[in-house]
Amino acid sequence: MYPKVSVITVCYNAEEFIENAIKSVLKQTYENIEYVVIDGASTDNTVSLINKYKSRITFFLSEPDNGMYEAMNKGIKAATGDILYFLNSDDIFYDEYVTENVVKMFQKNNDLELIYGPIIIRDPATNESFIQAHDSITKSYFINGAICQQAIFYKAMAFKKCGAFDDRYKIVGDYEWVLRAFYKYNIKREYYRGVIAIFRNGGMCSSEKFSIFHNKERRKVLREYFNLFNIKFTQFMYKIKCY
């Protein structure tokens, strides 16, 4: 009656934010939660901060990895929950009721394999924020946008059905997985109308180097799932709309 939820946090040198993420998980009202933390052998104070909460963390591993998707796949293997959620080290749940509310949705429809919903994106430099709603998902949406990883709860069986994250990607592995799940496996999903998480924008994601590499990986994924005409036409129409 009370499915286990595995919350997975992967991190590396995250001493500035990791404690807020941990506290956000521990505040959840839903009781049947296991917490899995995968650290990429941090060299700062991250591990010490994690160890402050080791009695509340179900599984902790700190070792080198080849990027966040390898770390996330380690988290999937370590997790024993029926439902999985990935909370980044610099993000937090929107409130303490999120997990409880999402579990209720899964319980109402046992066929569901994935639930996604809105997140708040916050710019720490300006303290401005906006809601990314994800409420109208089409192929055109995916050509110009994406469902953030922080917006998704997964049934554990979804990874058996669709496979793990492709760790050949360093930035867009979660984007590729969602396209694979939606369009190759027709995964059963439902939209959650409450806000799921607060995503911290900025940091590495705002650098020019990140942007160039992100665009390169994204173009590769787009060519795998959409034909070139649809990509060009949709991007053209998006530019017209923006102007």
Sequence and secondary structure as in RCSB ss.txt:
>XXXX:A:sequence
MYPKVSVITVCYNAEEFIENAIKSVLKQTYENIEYVVIDGASTDNTVSLINKYKSRITFFLSEPDNGMYEAMNKG
IKAATGDILYFLNSDDIFYDEYVTENVVKMFQKNNDLELIYGPIIIRDPATNESFIQAHDSITKSYFINGAICQQ
AIFYKAMAFKKCGAFDDRYKIVGDYEWVLRAFYKYNIKREYYRGVIAIFRNGGMCSSEKFSIFHNKERRKVLREY
FNLFNIKFTQFMYKIKCY
>XXXX:A:secstr
    EEEEEEESS TTTHHHHHHHHHT S S EEEEEEE   SSSHHHHHHTTTTT SEEEE   SSHHHHHHHH
HHH   SEEEE  TT EESSTTHHHHHHHHHHH TT  EEE  EEEEETTTTEEEEE   S  HHHHHH    GG
GEEEEHHHHHHH    TT SSSHHHHHHHHHHHTS   EEE  S  EEEE  GGGGSHHHHHHHHHHHHHHHHHH
S HHHHHHHHHHHHHHH 
